[in-house]
Amino acid sequence: MASGLTPKGEALYHWDIYALIYAPQEVYFGHETQVNVNLIETVSLPDGSERVYLSPTKRRGVERRALLYAPVERNGQHLYLTDLLNCGIPNTCGRENCPICRVYGALVPKPRENIPRTTFSGRLTHGGGVAIPAWPPLEKQRAMHPSDLRRELGEDPQPFRRQYGAPGLLFPVYNHVFGATETEFRAVAYAFLESLPRLGAGNPKGLDLYEDEAFGPYLVLDRYKAPLGRRVVLPPTLKDPEEALAEFRRRAEDAPEGEALFQRRRGREALEALRNLAKAFVEKDLPALASGS
């Protein structure tokens, strides 16, 4: 097989998650290159503005770690999924029964531990992350007191400064999976929800789904064979939160109803669907892996 994966008996669908997540407190996302000088990552837009940026690669890494450290039980022992399958980053296991490698992709360049040379094409992509509104990074300062040893050397105390994203920033984010069964997508649902309280570097960290009475959680879940609904992707030029929320709602409603090839869930219904899929991953998939490994 060109994909490296054996066909399954379940139907294959494309899956999309669209969400607006917000920062309940200041958050820090390390700069892509200057990680040692406490600068936050930003992105420049064509209009000359600079926005706080939650890059898709950062979300992908947190989601993957959430799966690697999912707790499993085998023969009375409590393990992490990474230890159960001997799968990690960058040393992927490349096993067909690994829920991480099947969706995120795997590369085993040389045979090892009864694992042949293997390549799985990744089927999960991430997008979005440009913050709304166009608030610049905050800078916070903490006093640092040198030890007596440093005082003896004649050094002066230096303040500790770090940039942060302001509380209340909105981040439109998107996850897309192509050609996956519902069982395979359970791991994606689990990773998406499990990663939310762990996004960010250092402390504080964690984001959550934005929610209001008009729409509920700003979340859309699509399952389809033909792309018949409008993608709920917000233009990065939007700067006003109310405009962004209205645009999200407008695009979310632009989808056919009762179409066999396309199913869209919105708001609370979408969140419950993701929760049920994540629950099935914990109650069914992880025990099955433990018993079969």
C-alpha positions as CSV (number, residue, x, y, z in Angstrom):
1,M,0.0,0.0,0.0
2,A,1.3,3.4,-0.9
3,S,0.0,4.9,2.3
4,G,1.7,2.2,4.4
5,L,-1.7,1.4,6.1
6,T,-3.8,-1.7,5.6
7,P,-7.4,-0.9,4.7
8,K,-10.0,-1.1,7.5
9,G,-13.6,-2.2,7.5
10,E,-14.9,1.1,8.7
11,A,-15.9,3.9,6.3
12,L,-13.4,6.7,5.7
13,Y,-14.3,10.3,6.1
14,H,-12.7,13.7,6.1
15,W,-12.9,15.6,9.4
16,D,-12.6,19.3,10.2
17,I,-12.4,21.0,13.6
18,Y,-12.9,24.8,13.6
19,A,-12.7,26.7,16.9
20,L,-12.2,30.1,18.6
21,I,-10.2,29.6,21.7
22,Y,-9.3,32.4,24.1
23,A,-6.7,33.2,26.7
24,P,-8.3,33.5,30.2
25,Q,-4.9,34.9,31.5
26,E,-1.7,36.1,29.9
27,V,0.0,33.4,27.9
28,Y,3.5,33.0,26.6
29,F,4.4,31.4,23.2
30,G,8.1,31.3,22.7
31,H,9.6,33.2,19.7
32,E,10.4,30.8,16.9
33,T,14.1,31.7,17.0
34,Q,14.8,33.9,20.0
35,V,13.5,31.6,22.7
36,N,16.2,32.6,25.2
37,V,15.3,36.3,25.4
38,N,11.7,35.8,26.5
39,L,10.1,37.2,23.3
40,I,6.7,36.0,22.3
41,E,6.0,34.7,18.8
42,T,4.3,37.2,16.5
43,V,3.3,37.2,12.8
44,S,3.4,40.2,10.5
45,L,0.4,41.0,8.2
46,P,0.3,42.7,4.9
47,D,-1.2,45.9,6.5
48,G,2.0,46.3,8.5
49,S,0.4,45.2,11.8
50,E,2.0,42.6,14.1
51,R,-0.1,40.0,15.9
52,V,0.5,37.6,18.7
53,Y,0.7,34.1,17.1
54,L,-0.2,30.7,18.4
55,S,1.6,28.7,15.6
56,P,0.0,25.5,14.4
57,T,3.3,23.6,15.0
58,K,3.1,24.4,18.7
59,R,-0.4,23.1,19.0
60,R,0.5,20.0,17.1
61,G,3.3,19.3,19.5
62,V,1.1,19.7,22.6
63,E,-1.6,17.5,21.1
64,R,0.9,14.8,20.2
65,R,2.4,14.8,23.8
66,A,-1.1,14.6,25.2
67,L,-1.5,11.3,23.3
68,L,2.0,10.0,24.2
69,Y,1.2,10.5,27.9
70,A,-2.3,9.2,27.9
71,P,-2.5,6.8,30.9
72,V,-3.1,3.1,30.2
73,E,-3.2,0.0,32.4
74,R,-1.8,-3.4,31.6
75,N,-1.6,-6.4,33.9
76,G,-2.1,-4.1,36.9
77,Q,0.7,-1.7,35.9
78,H,-0.1,1.9,35.1
79,L,1.8,3.1,32.0
80,Y,1.9,5.9,29.5
81,L,1.0,5.2,25.9
82,T,4.5,6.2,24.9
83,D,5.9,3.4,27.1
84,L,3.3,0.9,26.1
85,L,4.0,1.2,22.4
86,N,7.6,2.4,22.6
87,C,6.6,5.4,20.5
88,G,7.9,8.9,20.9
89,I,9.2,12.1,19.2
90,P,11.1,11.8,17.0
91,N,11.4,8.0,17.4
92,T,8.0,7.0,16.1
93,C,7.1,3.4,16.4
94,G,5.4,3.0,13.0
95,R,3.0,0.3,14.2
96,E,-0.3,0.1,12.5
97,N,-2.1,-0.3,15.8
98,C,-0.6,3.0,17.1
99,P,-3.3,5.6,17.2
100,I,-0.7,8.4,17.1
101,C,1.3,7.2,14.1
102,R,-1.8,6.3,12.1
103,V,-2.9,9.9,12.1
104,Y,0.1,12.1,12.8
105,G,2.4,10.0,10.5
106,A,5.5,7.9,11.2
107,L,9.0,7.4,9.9
108,V,11.1,4.4,10.8
109,P,14.2,4.8,8.5
110,K,16.0,1.7,9.9
111,P,14.5,-1.6,11.2
112,R,14.5,-1.7,15.0
113,E,13.0,-3.9,17.7
114,N,11.0,-6.1,15.3
115,I,9.7,-2.9,13.6
116,P,10.4,-2.9,9.9
117,R,11.4,0.2,7.9
118,T,8.1,2.1,7.7
119,T,6.6,5.3,6.5
120,F,3.0,6.5,7.3
121,S,1.7,9.6,5.6
122,G,0.4,12.1,8.2
123,R,-3.3,12.9,7.7
124,L,-3.7,15.6,10.3
125,T,-2.9,19.2,9.5
126,H,-3.2,22.3,11.7
127,G,-3.9,25.9,10.8
128,G,-4.9,29.3,12.1
129,G,-3.6,31.0,15.3
130,V,-3.4,34.7,14.4
131,A,-4.8,36.5,17.5
132,I,-7.8,38.9,17.5
133,P,-7.8,41.8,18.4
134,A,-4.6,43.4,17.3
135,W,-3.2,43.9,20.8
136,P,0.6,44.1,21.0
137,P,2.5,41.7,23.3
138,L,2.6,42.8,27.0
139,E,5.8,43.0,28.8
140,K,6.0,42.0,32.5
141,Q,8.9,42.4,34.8
142,R,9.9,40.5,37.9
143,A,12.6,41.5,40.3
144,M,15.6,39.1,40.6
145,H,17.8,39.2,43.6
146,P,21.4,38.0,43.2
147,S,22.8,35.6,45.7
148,D,25.5,36.7,48.2
149,L,28.1,35.1,46.0
150,R,27.0,37.3,43.1
151,R,27.0,40.4,45.3
152,E,30.6,39.7,46.2
153,L,31.4,39.8,42.5
154,G,30.0,43.3,42.3
155,E,27.1,42.4,40.0
156,D,23.9,44.4,40.1
157,P,20.5,42.6,40.2
158,Q,18.9,42.4,36.7
159,P,15.1,42.5,36.3
160,F,13.5,39.5,34.6
161,R,11.4,40.6,31.7
162,R,9.1,38.6,29.4
163,Q,6.6,39.3,26.8
164,Y,3.1,37.8,27.1
165,G,-0.1,37.6,25.0
166,A,-2.8,39.7,26.8
167,P,-5.7,38.1,28.6
168,G,-8.8,37.9,26.4
169,L,-7.0,37.3,23.1
170,L,-9.0,35.1,20.6
171,F,-7.2,32.5,18.5
172,P,-9.1,31.0,15.5
173,V,-7.6,27.5,15.1
174,Y,-8.3,24.6,12.7
175,N,-7.6,20.9,12.6
176,H,-8.1,18.9,9.4
177,V,-8.0,15.1,9.0
178,F,-8.4,13.4,5.6
179,G,-9.4,9.9,5.0
180,A,-9.8,8.6,8.6
181,T,-12.2,6.2,10.2
182,E,-14.2,7.3,13.2
183,T,-12.0,5.1,15.4
184,E,-8.9,6.8,14.1
185,F,-10.5,10.2,14.7
186,R,-11.1,9.4,18.3
187,A,-7.5,10.0,19.1
188,V,-7.6,13.4,17.3
189,A,-10.7,14.4,19.4
190,Y,-9.0,13.4,22.6
191,A,-5.8,15.2,21.7
192,F,-7.6,18.4,20.8
193,L,-9.6,18.6,24.0
194,E,-6.7,17.4,26.2
195,S,-4.3,20.0,24.8
196,L,-6.4,23.1,25.6
197,P,-5.4,23.5,29.2
198,R,-1.7,22.8,28.3
199,L,-1.1,25.3,25.5
200,G,1.6,27.8,26.2
201,A,5.1,27.7,27.6
202,G,6.0,28.2,31.2
203,N,3.4,29.6,33.5
204,P,0.6,30.6,33.4
205,K,-0.7,28.4,30.5
206,G,-3.9,27.1,29.1
207,L,-6.6,28.3,26.8
208,D,-10.3,27.4,26.4
209,L,-13.1,27.5,23.9
210,Y,-14.8,30.8,23.7
211,E,-18.6,30.6,24.4
212,D,-21.6,32.9,24.5
213,E,-25.4,32.5,24.7
214,A,-25.9,33.2,21.0
215,F,-23.8,30.2,19.7
216,G,-22.5,28.3,22.7
217,P,-18.9,27.1,22.4
218,Y,-17.4,28.5,19.2
219,L,-16.7,25.1,17.8
220,V,-17.7,23.4,14.5
221,L,-17.1,19.7,13.7
222,D,-17.5,18.5,10.1
223,R,-17.5,14.9,8.9
224,Y,-17.9,14.5,5.2
225,K,-17.0,12.8,1.9
226,A,-17.6,15.8,-0.2
227,P,-16.7,19.4,0.9
228,L,-20.2,20.9,0.7
229,G,-20.0,23.3,3.7
230,R,-18.3,26.7,3.9
231,R,-14.9,26.5,5.7
232,V,-15.2,28.4,9.0
233,V,-11.8,30.1,8.5
234,L,-11.6,33.8,9.6
235,P,-9.6,36.3,7.6
236,P,-6.5,37.4,9.5
237,T,-7.3,41.0,8.6
238,L,-10.2,41.0,11.2
239,K,-9.2,43.1,14.2
240,D,-12.5,43.5,16.1
241,P,-13.7,40.6,18.3
242,E,-17.4,41.2,17.6
243,E,-16.8,41.1,13.9
244,A,-14.8,37.9,14.2
245,L,-17.6,36.2,16.3
246,A,-20.2,37.3,13.8
247,E,-18.1,36.1,10.8
248,F,-17.6,32.7,12.6
249,R,-21.4,32.3,13.1
250,R,-22.1,33.3,9.5
251,R,-19.7,30.8,8.0
252,A,-20.8,28.1,10.4
253,E,-24.4,28.4,9.2
254,D,-23.3,28.1,5.5
255,A,-23.7,24.3,5.2
256,P,-26.3,22.0,3.8
257,E,-28.8,20.3,6.0
258,G,-29.8,16.6,5.6
259,E,-27.0,15.9,3.2
260,A,-25.7,12.4,3.2
261,L,-22.2,13.4,2.1
262,F,-21.7,16.2,4.6
263,Q,-22.5,16.5,8.3
264,R,-21.9,19.6,10.4
265,R,-22.2,20.0,14.1
266,R,-22.1,23.4,15.8
267,G,-21.6,24.8,19.3
268,R,-22.7,22.5,22.1
269,E,-23.6,19.6,19.8
270,A,-20.0,19.7,18.3
271,L,-18.5,19.8,21.8
272,E,-20.6,16.8,23.0
273,A,-19.6,14.9,19.8
274,L,-15.9,15.5,20.5
275,R,-16.3,14.6,24.1
276,N,-18.0,11.3,23.2
277,L,-15.2,10.5,20.8
278,A,-12.6,11.2,23.4
279,K,-14.5,9.1,25.9
280,A,-14.5,6.2,23.5
281,F,-10.8,6.6,23.0
282,V,-10.2,6.2,26.7
283,E,-12.8,3.5,27.4
284,K,-12.3,1.4,24.3
285,D,-9.2,2.1,22.3
286,L,-6.6,2.4,25.1
287,P,-7.7,-0.9,26.9
288,A,-7.7,-2.6,23.5
289,L,-4.1,-1.5,22.9
290,A,-3.1,-2.6,26.4
291,S,-4.6,-6.0,26.0
292,G,-3.2,-6.5,22.5
293,S,0.4,-5.3,23.1
